[in-house]
Amino acid sequence: VYRNPEAKGEEVKAKRMIEMLYHYYQKNNDALPEKYYQKIIDGVETDDRVICDYISGMTDPFANAKFQEFFMPASWEEEP
């Protein structure tokens, strides 16, 4: 949804990151926040709908943080 050419160049990476988060939550839906996970447990919504709703509400910085948490080895993180 970005129009800036610099940001547009990152679109493929962003799409892949969202796909990876989606697949992670499919396999680990208990990693969702309690209010989302409870919808799955109670059968209120399907897993896919809950996961999509959760990811769609993420800000860019939050999605990046979750991606780093789940997929980046701690040794790759910069030192403070």
Buried (B, 14 or more C-beta within 10 A) or exposed (E): EEEEEEEEEEEEEBEEBBEBBBEBBEEEBEEBEEEBBEBBEEEEBEBEEBBBEBBEEBEEEEBEEBBBEEEEEEEEEEEE
